[in-house]
Each structure stands twice: as C-alpha cells, then as structure tokens.
Amino acid sequence: MTRDDVRTVRAGKRTVEVHRPDKVLFPGGDGAKEYTKADLVDYYRAVAPFMLPHLRGRPLMLERHPDGLDGPRFMQKNTPDSYPEWISRVEVPKEGGTVCHTVCDDTATLLYLADQVCLTLHRWLSRAGSVERPDRMVFDLDPAGDDDFALVREAAGLLGELLDELSLPSALMTTGSRGLHVVVPLNGRHDVDEVREFAKDVADTLVAGHPDRLTTAARKKDRGDRLYLDIQRNAYAQTAVAPFTVRAKPGAPVATPLAWAQLDDPGLDARRWTIADAVEQARADPWAGVMAKGRALGPARRRLNALMPS
C-alpha cells in the first residue's frame, strides 16, 4: 500500500491512519447515495462530541464489514492483539471464561474503529466495573414489516405515556434499521434480572391493553401483523445499537436520538437520518438532560404493580 492510499487524521493528541479512504463502503443506486471510508471517518469525527458520552466506559460489540455492504459481515467481541495499546479494554465474565471487549473512550478510538470498518457499534447497557447493574433499560419496537411505521409511532406514543405514568424519564431513538428504541435511564443500582423483569412487566401491561396491535411473542410465527415489543436486550451481555452509530444499510442510515415531539412527524421512519444530516440533529440535543435523570425502579414498580392485569 502506498502512502497515497493512507490519510492521517488528527484526534486530540493522537494521529489515526485511515487506509484506502476512497474505498466505497456504501454503493449508490436505487436512490441511495454512495459513501466511502473517508465519508464514514468524517462522519464519526464530526459526531464524536455527541456520541462519546453514550460510549465511554461501556463494553462494545463491533459489527465489521471489511469490504463494505457487498462483502461479509462479522461481529467482534474480543479485542484483537493488533489494536493499539492506547485503546481501552475491559475483561468481563462469560460462561466458561472471559471476554476482552473494546471500550471507546475518545475520538481517536472511534476513528480507529471506523478505519477497521466497524460500521455499527453495539453497546452494553451497563458500564465496566458494574457490568451486572445496567444504567439503561431499552425497549425495541420492532414492526412486522417495513411498511408498518405508523404502528411503530403509535406504539412508541403508548409506551411513552405508560412510562410517564410510572414517573420514569424516557428518550426516543430511531434504530436506523426498522423500528424505534425507547431508552430509560436508571441509577445503576438494580441487577440485570430485576431490570429485565421490570421491562417484561411494562411490555406485558402495554400488550394487555392493545392485544390486537402489540405482542411480546418471541417467535415471528406467533406475532402475525402485530408489533413486537422486544425487551430481550435487557439481559447480561446483551447489547443495543449506540446512539449516532451508522447502520449497515444502503444510504448509510444512522441510529438517531429524537425529541418526543418529533414522533408526530408523519414523514418519520427508522432511516430518517443518515451520515449526511445526523450531526445536525445531534446539535439540536434532543435528549437534553434526560440521560442524567437515572431513576430507581422501586417507586415505579409499585405504580406498575397497581396497573398490571390480575
């Protein structure tokens, strides 16, 4: 590889090499815009100030596409020995051993991962040092088909109203794929089993009120045309896509936080923002102050128990 195939990017005190910056990762066509590795790096560099607060201190699972969308995909949990020593790592227990996950604490790491064509960063809902006590609870609103986003919007509104009734703050995010995530900040004092059980009971309560439109059935064949309220990410070592991460879809859509008022936009869909305009949405700070309001589940549990069907 010649030096013409390498671009250097400054990130704080470090310089990151970007290899083959003109390599096409997202082919154009069918209305989708073409994007290169340089475009991916430039996006992550611009969004880093808004994205890093959601990544720091959290184990990551990295979704890599070395040859772009048209090539193979693999999920990377263990940090390769070839990664620079200045990239943070955390070793966490797994059945029969441990896993050494990458942690993205700074812009240089984010750009290095982009050079490795880590298109999508999937983060743990807990932090290193307290991996069994999540400080995030996530509801994944997964539609039966790509044309069902009106139902996604309706379900998000219903879930938001229920969480308000439980006095739990919540935030909304497009997944960049098919649906929406509703994220609840926690105080990090409840273990993962307690959090998952609470999320399950919230979902069951919502489904009981709207059984014709919503479901918690894990098997697709049991869902029909109903929207799936997925709480499975609220388990040990499970992950959810990080805010502002790029998804491996044509046009480079981005998982993007949005304000609850934006749910009323009939033009909203899961891929509304891409690397071309997600930074502008980030600057609007749609989650202003919400993630700092981590709550205990005790009071909400008592309210929920009063609402649950007998």
Sine and cosine of phi, psi and omega as CSV:
sin_phi,cos_phi,sin_psi,cos_psi,sin_omega,cos_omega
0.00,0.00,0.77,-0.63,0.01,-1.00
-0.99,0.11,0.27,-0.96,0.03,-1.00
-0.91,0.42,-0.36,0.93,0.06,-1.00
-0.92,0.39,-0.32,0.95,0.01,-1.00
-1.00,-0.06,0.14,0.99,-0.02,-1.00
-0.80,-0.60,0.75,-0.66,0.07,-1.00
-0.89,-0.45,0.67,-0.74,0.04,-1.00
-0.98,-0.22,0.66,-0.75,-0.02,-1.00
-0.79,-0.61,0.77,-0.64,0.01,-1.00
-1.00,0.10,0.73,-0.68,0.04,-1.00
-0.65,-0.76,0.99,-0.16,-0.07,-1.00
0.89,0.45,-0.80,-0.59,-0.01,-1.00
-1.00,0.04,0.01,1.00,-0.09,-1.00
-0.90,-0.44,0.40,-0.92,0.11,-0.99
-0.89,-0.45,0.79,-0.61,-0.04,-1.00
-0.94,-0.34,0.74,-0.68,0.06,-1.00
-1.00,0.04,0.73,-0.68,0.07,-1.00
-0.93,-0.36,0.91,-0.42,-0.07,-1.00
-1.00,-0.04,0.70,-0.71,-0.02,-1.00
0.79,0.62,0.86,0.51,-0.07,-1.00
-0.89,0.47,-0.41,0.91,-0.02,-1.00
-1.00,0.06,0.04,1.00,0.00,-1.00
-0.90,0.43,0.78,-0.62,-0.01,-1.00
-0.98,0.22,0.85,-0.53,0.04,-1.00
-0.98,-0.20,-0.58,0.82,0.01,-1.00
-0.88,-0.48,0.99,-0.12,0.01,-1.00
-0.88,0.47,0.53,-0.85,0.06,-1.00
-0.99,0.13,-0.07,-1.00,0.03,-1.00
0.93,-0.37,0.42,-0.91,-0.01,-1.00
0.82,0.58,0.61,0.79,0.04,-1.00
1.00,0.08,-0.11,0.99,0.00,-1.00
-1.00,-0.02,0.61,-0.79,0.02,-1.00
-1.00,0.10,0.55,-0.84,0.05,-1.00
-0.99,0.14,0.66,-0.75,0.06,-1.00
-0.72,-0.70,0.60,-0.80,-0.01,-1.00
-0.97,-0.24,0.07,-1.00,0.09,-1.00
-0.87,0.48,-0.61,0.79,0.04,-1.00
-0.87,0.50,-0.64,0.77,0.04,-1.00
-0.90,0.44,-0.65,0.76,0.02,-1.00
-0.89,0.46,-0.73,0.68,0.00,-1.00
-0.89,0.46,-0.69,0.72,-0.01,-1.00
-0.89,0.46,-0.63,0.78,0.04,-1.00
-0.90,0.44,-0.77,0.64,-0.05,-1.00
-0.90,0.43,-0.53,0.85,0.06,-1.00
-0.92,0.40,-0.66,0.75,-0.03,-1.00
-0.95,0.32,-0.59,0.81,-0.08,-1.00
-1.00,0.02,-0.15,0.99,-0.09,-1.00
-0.78,0.63,-0.70,0.71,-0.02,-1.00
-0.86,0.51,-0.48,0.88,-0.02,-1.00
-1.00,-0.03,-0.46,0.89,-0.08,-1.00
-1.00,0.05,-0.62,0.79,-0.12,-0.99
-0.86,0.51,-0.59,0.81,0.04,-1.00
-0.86,0.51,-0.38,0.92,0.01,-1.00
-1.00,-0.02,-0.07,1.00,-0.05,-1.00
-0.92,-0.38,-0.56,0.83,-0.16,-0.99
-0.83,0.56,0.75,-0.66,0.08,-1.00
0.98,0.21,0.11,0.99,-0.07,-1.00
-0.93,-0.37,0.73,-0.68,0.14,-0.99
-0.86,0.50,0.58,-0.81,-0.03,-1.00
-0.86,-0.51,0.53,-0.85,0.29,-0.96
-0.93,-0.37,0.79,-0.62,-0.15,-0.99
-0.97,-0.25,0.79,-0.61,0.05,-1.00
-0.99,-0.15,0.94,-0.33,-0.12,-0.99
-0.95,-0.32,0.64,-0.77,0.04,-1.00
-0.74,-0.68,0.98,0.20,-0.14,-0.99
-0.81,0.58,-0.51,0.86,-0.01,-1.00
-0.93,-0.36,0.36,0.93,0.02,-1.00
0.99,0.14,-0.22,-0.98,-0.10,-1.00
-0.89,0.46,-0.48,0.88,-0.08,-1.00
-1.00,0.09,-0.05,1.00,-0.03,-1.00
-0.95,-0.31,-0.13,-0.99,-0.01,-1.00
-0.94,0.33,0.39,-0.92,0.05,-1.00
-0.86,-0.50,0.60,-0.80,0.19,-0.98
-0.57,-0.82,0.46,-0.89,-0.01,-1.00
-0.98,-0.18,0.77,-0.64,-0.09,-1.00
-0.91,-0.42,0.90,-0.45,0.10,-1.00
-0.99,-0.14,-0.83,0.55,-0.01,-1.00
-0.94,0.34,0.66,-0.75,0.06,-1.00
-0.98,0.20,0.84,-0.54,0.00,-1.00
-0.88,0.47,0.52,-0.85,0.05,-1.00
-0.88,0.47,-0.38,0.93,-0.04,-1.00
-0.96,0.26,-0.24,0.97,0.00,-1.00
-0.93,0.37,0.58,-0.82,-0.01,-1.00
-0.84,0.55,0.52,-0.85,-0.03,-1.00
-0.91,0.41,-0.38,0.92,-0.04,-1.00
-0.98,0.21,-0.12,0.99,0.08,-1.00
-0.99,0.17,0.78,-0.63,-0.04,-1.00
-0.93,0.36,0.51,-0.86,0.03,-1.00
-0.66,-0.76,0.39,-0.92,0.12,-0.99
-0.62,-0.78,0.74,-0.68,0.02,-1.00
-0.99,-0.11,0.84,-0.54,-0.07,-1.00
-0.83,-0.56,0.47,-0.88,-0.03,-1.00
-0.94,0.34,0.56,-0.83,0.21,-0.98
-0.65,-0.76,0.18,-0.98,0.01,-1.00
-0.88,0.47,0.87,-0.50,0.03,-1.00
0.99,0.10,0.13,0.99,0.01,-1.00
0.23,-0.97,-0.59,-0.81,-0.01,-1.00
-0.64,-0.77,0.26,-0.97,0.10,-0.99
-0.77,-0.63,0.68,-0.73,0.03,-1.00
-0.98,-0.21,1.00,-0.10,-0.05,-1.00
-0.99,0.12,0.52,-0.86,0.18,-0.98
-0.96,0.28,0.60,-0.80,0.11,-0.99
-0.83,-0.55,0.75,-0.67,-0.03,-1.00
-0.98,-0.21,0.98,-0.18,-0.06,-1.00
-0.98,-0.22,-0.16,0.99,-0.08,-1.00
-0.46,-0.89,0.16,-0.99,-0.05,-1.00
-0.90,0.43,-0.62,0.79,-0.02,-1.00
-0.86,0.51,-0.68,0.74,0.03,-1.00
-0.90,0.44,-0.68,0.73,0.00,-1.00
-0.87,0.50,-0.66,0.75,0.00,-1.00
-0.95,0.31,-0.59,0.81,0.06,-1.00
-0.88,0.48,-0.68,0.73,0.01,-1.00
-0.91,0.42,-0.58,0.81,0.07,-1.00
-0.90,0.43,-0.63,0.78,0.06,-1.00
-0.89,0.45,-0.52,0.86,0.06,-1.00
-0.98,0.18,0.10,1.00,-0.04,-1.00
0.83,0.56,0.69,0.73,0.23,-0.97
-0.99,0.15,1.00,0.00,-0.06,-1.00
-0.91,0.40,-0.71,0.70,-0.12,-0.99
-0.86,-0.51,0.75,-0.66,0.06,-1.00
-0.97,-0.24,0.86,-0.50,0.05,-1.00
-0.97,-0.23,0.85,-0.53,-0.10,-1.00
-0.96,-0.29,0.48,-0.88,0.17,-0.99
-0.94,0.35,0.39,-0.92,0.06,-1.00
-1.00,-0.01,0.07,1.00,0.07,-1.00
-0.80,-0.61,0.14,-0.99,-0.07,-1.00
-0.94,-0.34,0.39,-0.92,0.10,-1.00
-0.84,0.55,0.67,-0.74,-0.04,-1.00
1.00,-0.06,-0.26,0.97,0.04,-1.00
-0.49,-0.87,0.77,0.64,-0.19,-0.98
-0.93,0.37,-0.34,0.94,-0.01,-1.00
-1.00,-0.10,0.12,0.99,0.01,-1.00
-0.78,-0.63,1.00,0.03,-0.08,-1.00
-0.91,0.41,0.52,-0.85,0.12,-0.99
-0.92,-0.38,0.26,0.97,0.11,-0.99
-0.65,-0.76,0.60,-0.80,0.15,-0.99
-0.84,-0.55,0.72,-0.69,-0.11,-0.99
-0.81,-0.58,0.73,-0.69,0.16,-0.99
-0.93,-0.36,0.82,-0.57,-0.01,-1.00
-0.97,-0.23,0.90,-0.44,-0.02,-1.00
-1.00,-0.08,0.97,-0.23,-0.18,-0.98
-0.93,-0.36,0.94,-0.33,-0.05,-1.00
-0.97,0.24,0.35,-0.94,0.01,-1.00
-0.94,0.35,-0.50,0.86,0.00,-1.00
-0.60,-0.80,0.20,-0.98,-0.04,-1.00
-0.95,0.31,-0.24,0.97,-0.04,-1.00
-0.99,-0.17,0.25,0.97,-0.11,-0.99
-0.96,-0.29,0.52,0.85,-0.12,-0.99
-0.95,0.30,-0.40,0.92,0.09,-1.00
-0.86,0.51,-0.63,0.78,0.04,-1.00
-0.94,0.35,-0.57,0.82,0.07,-1.00
-0.87,0.49,-0.73,0.69,0.01,-1.00
-0.88,0.47,-0.68,0.74,0.02,-1.00
-0.89,0.45,-0.72,0.70,-0.02,-1.00
-0.89,0.45,-0.64,0.77,0.03,-1.00
-0.88,0.47,-0.66,0.75,0.03,-1.00
-0.89,0.46,-0.67,0.74,0.02,-1.00
-0.91,0.42,-0.67,0.74,0.01,-1.00
-0.92,0.40,-0.66,0.76,0.03,-1.00
-0.88,0.48,-0.64,0.77,0.03,-1.00
-0.91,0.42,-0.65,0.76,0.02,-1.00
-0.91,0.41,-0.68,0.73,0.02,-1.00
-0.91,0.42,-0.59,0.81,0.09,-1.00
-0.88,0.47,-0.66,0.75,0.01,-1.00
-0.90,0.44,-0.48,0.88,0.04,-1.00
-1.00,0.04,0.04,1.00,-0.03,-1.00
0.86,0.51,0.61,0.79,0.08,-1.00
-0.94,-0.33,0.81,-0.59,0.09,-1.00
-0.92,0.39,0.49,-0.87,0.00,-1.00
-0.51,-0.86,0.37,-0.93,-0.01,-1.00
-0.70,-0.71,0.46,-0.89,-0.12,-0.99
-0.92,-0.39,0.59,-0.81,0.00,-1.00
-0.52,-0.85,0.72,-0.69,0.19,-0.98
-0.94,0.35,0.51,-0.86,0.02,-1.00
-1.00,0.02,-0.23,0.97,-0.10,-1.00
0.98,0.21,0.02,1.00,-0.03,-1.00
-0.84,-0.54,-0.99,0.14,-0.08,-1.00
-0.80,-0.61,-0.54,0.84,-0.16,-0.99
-0.78,-0.62,-0.50,-0.87,0.02,-1.00
-0.78,-0.63,0.46,-0.89,0.19,-0.98
-0.94,-0.34,0.65,-0.76,0.19,-0.98
-0.93,-0.36,0.85,-0.53,-0.13,-0.99
-0.92,-0.40,0.76,-0.65,0.01,-1.00
-0.90,-0.43,0.86,-0.52,0.05,-1.00
-0.97,0.23,0.71,-0.70,0.00,-1.00
-0.90,-0.44,0.21,-0.98,-0.02,-1.00
-1.00,0.05,0.00,1.00,0.07,-1.00
0.97,0.24,0.31,0.95,-0.03,-1.00
-0.96,-0.28,-0.03,1.00,0.01,-1.00
-0.97,-0.26,0.61,-0.79,0.00,-1.00
-0.97,0.23,0.22,-0.97,-0.15,-0.99
-0.89,0.45,-0.56,0.83,0.01,-1.00
-0.92,0.40,-0.64,0.77,0.01,-1.00
-0.91,0.40,-0.67,0.75,0.00,-1.00
-0.91,0.42,-0.69,0.72,-0.01,-1.00
-0.91,0.41,-0.65,0.76,0.02,-1.00
-0.89,0.45,-0.65,0.76,0.04,-1.00
-0.90,0.44,-0.73,0.69,0.00,-1.00
-0.87,0.50,-0.65,0.76,0.03,-1.00
-0.88,0.47,-0.68,0.73,-0.03,-1.00
-0.93,0.36,-0.57,0.82,0.09,-1.00
-0.89,0.46,-0.75,0.67,-0.01,-1.00
-0.89,0.46,-0.69,0.73,0.00,-1.00
-0.89,0.45,-0.61,0.79,0.01,-1.00
-0.91,0.42,-0.67,0.74,0.01,-1.00
-0.92,0.39,-0.67,0.74,0.00,-1.00
-0.90,0.43,-0.60,0.80,0.00,-1.00
-0.87,0.50,-0.51,0.86,0.01,-1.00
-1.00,0.09,-0.29,0.96,-0.05,-1.00
-0.62,-0.78,0.84,0.54,-0.13,-0.99
-0.92,0.39,-0.32,0.95,-0.01,-1.00
-0.99,0.14,-0.30,0.95,-0.07,-1.00
-0.89,-0.45,-0.40,0.92,-0.09,-1.00
-0.83,-0.56,0.42,-0.91,0.03,-1.00
-0.45,-0.89,0.41,-0.91,0.16,-0.99
-0.92,-0.40,0.26,0.97,-0.01,-1.00
-0.91,0.40,0.85,-0.53,-0.04,-1.00
-0.95,0.31,-0.50,0.87,-0.02,-1.00
-1.00,0.09,0.76,-0.65,-0.03,-1.00
-0.86,0.51,-0.59,0.81,-0.05,-1.00
-0.91,0.40,-0.31,0.95,-0.01,-1.00
-1.00,-0.06,-0.06,1.00,-0.11,-0.99
-1.00,-0.02,-0.52,0.85,-0.11,-0.99
0.90,0.45,-0.72,-0.70,0.01,-1.00
-1.00,-0.08,0.16,0.99,-0.05,-1.00
-0.99,0.17,0.45,-0.89,0.05,-1.00
-0.98,0.19,0.68,-0.73,-0.03,-1.00
-1.00,-0.02,0.87,-0.50,0.12,-0.99
-1.00,0.01,0.99,-0.16,-0.12,-0.99
-1.00,-0.08,0.87,-0.50,0.05,-1.00
-0.92,-0.40,0.20,0.98,-0.13,-0.99
-0.91,0.41,-0.36,0.93,0.00,-1.00
-0.94,0.34,-0.24,0.97,0.01,-1.00
-1.00,0.04,0.87,0.50,0.02,-1.00
-0.59,-0.81,0.34,-0.94,-0.04,-1.00
-0.86,0.51,0.73,-0.68,0.06,-1.00
0.94,0.33,0.10,1.00,0.11,-0.99
-1.00,0.10,0.37,-0.93,-0.07,-1.00
-0.76,-0.65,0.25,-0.97,0.13,-0.99
-0.70,-0.71,0.49,-0.87,0.00,-1.00
-0.87,0.49,0.64,-0.76,-0.04,-1.00
-0.97,0.22,0.56,-0.83,0.13,-0.99
-0.82,0.58,0.71,-0.71,0.04,-1.00
0.97,0.25,0.15,0.99,0.05,-1.00
-0.98,0.20,0.49,-0.87,0.03,-1.00
-0.99,0.12,0.58,-0.81,0.05,-1.00
-0.97,-0.26,0.49,-0.87,-0.04,-1.00
-0.99,0.12,0.93,0.36,0.00,-1.00
-0.71,-0.70,0.44,-0.90,0.04,-1.00
-0.81,0.58,0.67,-0.74,0.00,-1.00
1.00,0.07,0.00,1.00,0.05,-1.00
0.82,0.58,0.86,0.52,0.07,-1.00
-0.94,0.35,0.35,-0.94,-0.10,-0.99
-0.81,-0.59,0.66,-0.75,0.15,-0.99
-0.95,0.31,0.93,-0.37,-0.26,-0.97
-0.81,-0.58,0.83,-0.56,0.13,-0.99
-0.87,0.50,0.57,-0.82,0.07,-1.00
-0.61,-0.80,0.34,-0.94,0.03,-1.00
-0.99,0.17,0.46,-0.89,-0.01,-1.00
-0.86,0.51,-0.54,0.84,0.00,-1.00
-0.90,0.44,-0.45,0.89,0.00,-1.00
-0.95,0.31,-0.21,0.98,0.04,-1.00
-0.91,0.42,-0.36,0.93,-0.02,-1.00
-0.98,0.20,-0.15,0.99,-0.02,-1.00
-0.95,0.30,0.91,-0.40,-0.02,-1.00
-0.91,0.42,-0.28,0.96,0.02,-1.00
-1.00,0.03,0.00,1.00,-0.02,-1.00
-0.94,0.35,0.68,-0.73,0.21,-0.98
-0.54,-0.84,0.06,-1.00,-0.13,-0.99
-0.91,0.42,-0.38,0.92,-0.04,-1.00
-0.92,-0.38,0.48,0.88,-0.06,-1.00
-0.84,0.55,-0.64,0.77,-0.04,-1.00
-0.94,-0.33,0.56,-0.83,0.04,-1.00
-0.79,-0.61,-0.05,-1.00,0.03,-1.00
-0.91,0.42,-0.18,0.98,0.02,-1.00
-0.98,0.19,-0.44,0.90,-0.10,-0.99
-0.64,-0.77,0.05,1.00,-0.03,-1.00
-0.92,0.39,-0.50,0.87,0.00,-1.00
-0.91,0.42,-0.60,0.80,0.05,-1.00
-0.88,0.48,-0.67,0.74,0.06,-1.00
-0.91,0.42,-0.62,0.79,0.01,-1.00
-0.88,0.48,-0.65,0.76,-0.02,-1.00
-0.90,0.43,-0.41,0.91,0.03,-1.00
-0.96,0.29,-0.19,0.98,0.07,-1.00
0.80,0.60,0.87,0.50,-0.07,-1.00
-0.91,0.40,-0.33,0.95,0.02,-1.00
-0.98,-0.20,0.40,0.92,-0.12,-0.99
-0.73,0.68,0.90,-0.43,0.10,-1.00
0.98,0.21,-0.24,0.97,-0.13,-0.99
-0.92,0.39,-0.71,0.71,-0.09,-1.00
-0.94,0.35,-0.24,0.97,0.04,-1.00
-1.00,0.06,0.02,1.00,-0.08,-1.00
-0.97,-0.25,0.66,0.75,-0.02,-1.00
-0.84,0.54,0.77,-0.64,-0.10,-0.99
-0.92,-0.40,0.40,-0.92,0.23,-0.97
-0.98,0.19,0.44,-0.90,-0.04,-1.00
-1.00,-0.06,-0.15,0.99,-0.05,-1.00
-0.82,0.57,-0.85,0.53,0.00,-1.00
-0.88,0.48,-0.63,0.78,0.02,-1.00
-0.91,0.41,-0.58,0.81,0.03,-1.00
-0.89,0.46,-0.66,0.75,0.02,-1.00
-0.91,0.42,-0.65,0.76,0.05,-1.00
-0.91,0.42,-0.66,0.75,-0.03,-1.00
-0.91,0.42,-0.67,0.74,0.01,-1.00
-0.85,0.53,-0.55,0.83,0.00,-1.00
-0.95,0.30,-0.36,0.93,-0.04,-1.00
-0.99,-0.10,-0.38,0.93,-0.12,-0.99
-0.91,0.42,0.62,-0.79,0.04,-1.00
-0.91,0.42,0.61,-0.79,-0.02,-1.00
-0.98,0.20,0.00,0.00,0.00,0.00
